[in-house]
Amino acid sequence: MKIVLAYSGGLDTSVIVKWLKETYGAEIITFAADVGQEEELKGLSAKARKTGASKHYTLNLVEEFAREYIYPMIRANAIYEGQYYLGTSIARPLIAKAQVEIARKENADTVAHGSTGKGNDQCRFELSYMALAPDLGIIAPWKMDNYREAFPGRTEMIDYCREHKIPVEASASKPYSMDRNLLHISYEAGILEDPWFDPTTDENKAMFKLSVSPEDAPDKAEYVELDFEKGDCVRVNGRKMTPGKVLKTLNALGGKHGVGRVDIVENRFVGMKSRGVYETPGDTILMHGHRQVEALTMDCDLMHLRDELMPRYAKLIYNGFWFAPEREALQALIDESQKFVTGKVRLKLYKGNVITCGSKSKYSLYDENIASMEGVQSWYNQSDATGFIRLNGLRLRARAMSQGGPKV
C-alpha cells in the first residue's frame, strides 16, 4: 500500500504520517502545495522523512492558482452568501489535483488528508479526488473511530509527538486556527467560536496579518488603476503583471488601507453554522474594479443572467464541486460573457473602502448622447417610451379592470 498525504508539517499532519505508517504498514509520500501562504515551507522534506515519509514533494502552484482558479472565479464575481470571497474553498481543488498527479507518478493506490469530519475541506478534497481519480482509495483519519479514540484532543497529539520525537511547534492552548493562501487568510475555531467575540479591539487586533484596521489606515487616500482584458486584470497602475503578481500587489495595497475584512457566520455544506473571520484585500479590490468595467461593457440582460447564476456557482465552489460538470458548464457561460469586459478603472482606497473614481473602455455600451438629460440629439426617440410603457402595463390594466387590482 502506498499513500500520498496532503501535508503541511503542522501538528495534525505530522501525527497522521506516523499514524498511517503504523496503522497500515504503508509507504507514505507527503505533499505540500505552495499556494501563496508565505509560511515556512523549507525543511518540510527532512521533517516528513524524519516522521516516517519515504519521499516528499513541495510544489509551487502560485501562478496556476491565480490563473486557473482565482481568475475564473473573479470573472463570475463569485461571493458565497453575500460576503465570503471563497479563499480557502478555491484552493482545495488545485491541491487535490496536484496530489492526484503525484499519486499517479508514484503509482500510489491511496490519497489521504487531515481535514476534520465537521468542516467543508473534507468535502472539497474528497469530491475532487472522486472526480479526478475514482479508483484511488481515500483515508481521512479524523473520520475514523480508532484515530479519534487515540487523539481526542491536541494534548494527546502533542504527547504522541513527544513520545515519538516528532518535531512540531505546538502547544495545548491555541486561540484560533488560521489558513493562508494568495487570495486570503481565514481565522476560525477557538476564541472565534463565540460569535459575540470581537477580534478588532486593540487587545485582539494583532490576530490580523494582511491588513491594518480601518482606524489605523493612512489618513490620505491612495489611487490605483486596473486594466482588464476579457474579465482578467492584466495591469496595475500601468504595469503588466501575471495574475499572481496582481494579487500580491493588491494584497499589499489593500492591506495598507484596511480593505477586505469580513466577519461572518456562514452555512457549512455539512449543515452546521460556523463563524469565520477573513482578510481578502486584493480580491476585494479586484472584484470591485471588475464590476465597474462590466457595468460599462456588459449587455444588461447578460449581466443579470450571470448575476442570477452566481450564487449557484459560488455554492458549487464552496461545497467542493469545482470539477463537477455543472460548474464547468456555468464557467463556459461566464467566460463567454466576458468577451468584451476590457477596459480601465480608477479606484480610491481609503480606510477600508474601495471607491470608484472613473472607468473607460473601447467597448463601452454607455452613450453619453443617449443618457444625457440636456436635450442632446441622438438616435434614441423619447416618444418610443409611451408605447413601451403601455405594452408593459397592459396586464396591469387588465387585472385592475377585471379583478380590482391592488387596494389603494
N, C-alpha and C positions, 0 to 999 in steps of 0.2 A: 504494500500500500504506500502510495506517495501522495502527500498533501501539500498544497500551496496555500499558505496562510497570509491573509492581509494583515500586515504587521506595522505597528508604529513604534515599538520599543518601549511603550509605556507599561504600566503595571499589568493591565488586563492581558495584553497580547504576549507579554514576557512570561506570564504564568501559563498561558494557553500553549505556547511552544512546548514547554516541558511536559505539561499535562497530556497533550496529544501524543507525544512520543511514548510516554509511559503507558497510556491507556490503550493505544492502538499498535504499539510497536512499529510505527510507521516512520518513513523518511519524511522529514519536514523541510520544506523550502519556504523561506519567508520573502515577502514582497512589500516594499514601501513605495508609495506614489508621492512624488513631489508635485503638488497641485498649487504651489504658491503659498504654502503655510508658513514659510520662513522660520520654521523651527529647526533645531539642530538635527540634520539627517546624517551627518558624518558619524562614523563609528558604529552605525547600525549593523553592518555586516559582521563585524567582530563580536558585537553584543549578541546577535542572533545565533551565531555559531557557538558561542560560549554557553548559550542557553540550551542548545541541542539541535539547531538547524544545520543541515548539511550544506546549504547554499543560500545566498541572499541576493535579491535584486533591489536596487533603488533606481527608479525611472523618473526622468524629468518630463513631466506631462503638462507643463505650464502653458505653453503656446497651443497645444492641442486642446487643452481645457478651455482656453479663451475662444479659440477659433471655431471649434466643432460643437461646443456645448453652451458656453455662455452667450456668444453672439447670436446663435439661432433663437435662444430664449428671449434675448432683448428685442429681436425683430417682432416677437409676439407681444411685447410689453407685459410679460408674464409675471404676475404677482399673486401669491396664494392668500386667500381670504382678505384681500384688500391691503395687506401690509407686508407680508413676508416675501422677500426677494429670492427665495429658493436657493440660497447659497450652499448649504450642505446637501440639499436634495440633488442638485445638478452635478455635483462632483462624484457621487456614488456610482452611477452607471459607467463613467470613464474608468474609475478604479477597478470595478468588476471586470470590465472589458480587458484591461491590461493584465489582470490576474488570470483570466481565462487564457489569454495568449501565452503567458508563462507556463500555465498548466499543459498546454498543447506542446510547447517547446520541450518541456521536461518529461513528457509522457506521463504526467500525473493523472490519477484517476479521481481525485477529490480536491475540492476547494473548501476553505474554512474562513470564518470571520469572527470577530469578537463583539458583535453587536448584541444588545440585550433583547429579551423577548417582549419588552414593553415599548420599544421605540419604533421609529419609522425606518431606520437604516437596515434592519433585518430584512424588511420587505424590498428595499431598493437593491441591496446586494443579491438576494436570492432570486428575485424576479428577473434580474439581469442575467444571472447565471443560467436560469432556465431558458431564457430567450436565446442565449448565445451558445450554450453547451449543455443541452438537455441530458446528455449521457453522463455528465460528471456528478459524483456524489457531493453532498453538501453537509458540512458539520458546523453547527452553531452551538458551542459548549454551553452558553448561558441558557439555552432552552432544554438542557439535559438535566434530569434529576440528580444523577451522580455528581455532576460538576457543581451544581448549586448546593448540594449537601456538603461537598468538600470545601466550598468557598461561599459561605452565606454572606460574607461582607469583606470589606477592604482589610480589616485586621488579619483575617485568616490568609488572605492573599499575600500580605506583607510578611507574615510569619513564614509562609511557604517559600518566598523568595530568599529570606534569610537562611532558612534551613538548607536550601539547595544552592546557596551562594549565587543567586541570580541578581545581577546589578540593576537596581531600579532606584529612582529618586521619587519616593512617595512617602506619605505619612497617613496615619489613620484618620486624620482630620483634614478634609478638603472642602473649602467653602462652596465650590461650584465646579462644573465641568466646562471645558472650552474646546471648540473645534474651529480651526482656522484654515482658510484657503485664499486663493487670489480674489475671490468675489466678496468674502465677508469673514466675520468672526461671530460665532454663536456662543451664547452662555446659557446654561440651564442646570437644573438639579441643585442640591444643597440648599443654601440660603435663598436661592431664587424660587424654590418651590412654593414659597408663600407669596401669592400674587399681590399682597399689600406691601411687601418689602420694596424699598426704594433704593435702587443702586446708584442713583445720580447725586446723592448727598455728598458733601465734602469728605466724609469719612469712608464712603464706599466707592467713590468715582475712580479710584485707582484701578478698578477692575477693567476699565476700557483701555484697549490697546491701539486702536486705529484712529480714534477721534478724540478731540477735546470736547468738553461740554460747550453748548452754545454760549453760556455765560462767560466762558474763558476764551472764546474765539476772538480774533482780532476785531477791533472797532472799525477798521476800514475794510470795505468790500473789495473783492477781487473778481475780475472778469476772466472768463475762459471762453474760447471759441472752439466749436467742434464741427468737423466736416464729416458728413455721412455720404456713403455710396451704396445704393441699394439696401439701405437699412443698417449698414455697418459703419461704425465710426472708424475713420482711417487717418484723421489728423487731429491733433490737439494744439491749438494756438499756431496753426500753420505747419507744424512739424509732422511729417508722415511717420506713423508708428505701427508696429504689429499689434494685434489685439491684446496680447499680454502686456505690452508696454503701455497701451492706452489705459488699461485697468490700473496698473501700478501708478501711473502718473495721476490719474483722477482720484485714486485712493488717498494719495498724499495731499492733493489739493482739497478734497472734500473733508478729510480728517482734520486738516488745519482750521477749517471753518465750522466744525461741529455738524457736518452734514451726514445724514444717513443712519441715525439711531432709531431703533424700533423696539418697543416692549409690548409683547402681545401674549394673550392666552389663545393658543391655536388648537385645532382639532386634528389629532393624530389619526392615521389610517386605521390603526388597531382599535380605535373607538374612544380612547380617553382624551381628555383635555390636558394640555401641558403649557407651562409658562416658559417663554423663551425671550431672551434679550439679544438683539443683533446690532452689529455695526456693518453697514454696507455703503460706505461713502461714494466710491467710484461708480458703482452701478446705479445709485440714486441719481447721480448727475447724468449718466448716460441715458437712462430711461426717460428722464425729463427732457433732455435735448432731442432724443429720438422722436418723442411725441410731438415736439414743436415742428420738426421737419415733416413728419407725417401730416400734421394739420394743414400744412401748406401744399402738399403734393398728392395726398391720397384722395381718391374718389370718396364721396360721402358714404354711400351705401356699402362700399367695400370696407371702409374703416369700421362701420357699425357692425358688419358681419364678423370681421376679425375680432372686434371687441366682445361680441356675444360669445364667441368660441373660446376666448382667452381663459375664462375661469375653468373650463373643462381641460384645456391644455395645461394650465398651471397645476390642476389637481392630479393629472396624469404624472407629471414630473414629481410632485410632492409624494405621491403614493408609490413611485418606483417603476412606472410603466414607460420609461424613455424608449425602450426597444420594442414597444407594442405597435402593431400595425396602425391603430387609430392615431397614435401620436405622430407617426411618420406621415400619415395622410394629412393630418392637420398642419404639419410642418410644410408640406408641399403647397398647401393653400396660403399659409403665412408667407412663405418665401416668394410666391407669385405676387402677393400683394405689395411686396417691397420693390418691385421693378423700377419705380420712379421716385423712391424715397431717397433722393440725392439732394444735398444742399448744405447750407451752413447755418448754425445757430449760435447766438451770443448769449451767454448766461452770466449772472452775477451771483456770487456766493457770499452769503452774509449771515453769520450767527445761526447756523442750522438750516438756512433757507437756500433754495435754488430758484432764482428769479429770471424769467425770460426777458431779454433785452433786445431781441431782434432776430429775424430769420429770413433767409432768401434761398431761392433755388431756380435753376433754369427750367425746371419742370413745374413751377408753381401754378396752381389752379386758381390762385387768388387774382382777380381782375379788379384793379382799383377803379376803373371806369364804371364797372357794374356795381361795385359795393358803395361807391361814393354817394353821399346824400346832397351833393352840391349841384345837382341838375346836369351833370356831365353826360353828353350824348354817348350812347353805346348801343350794342345790338340787343340789349335787354329792353323789352317793352313793358312798362308797369301796368298797362291796360290788360295784359295777359293774366294778371293775378286775379282779376274778377272772375273769369271762368274757372280758373284753377280752384279757387276757394268754393265757388258754387257747386262744382262737382264733388269736392271733398265733403261738403256739407249736406249733400243730397240725402244720405242715410240718416243724418241727424234730424233733418226737417221731416222726413217720412216718419221717423219714430215719434217725434213730437206731435205730429198731426193725427196719427193712428193710435198711439199708446199713451200719450200725455207727456212723455219725456220726463226729465228730472224736475223736481219741485224747486220753485224759486222761493 
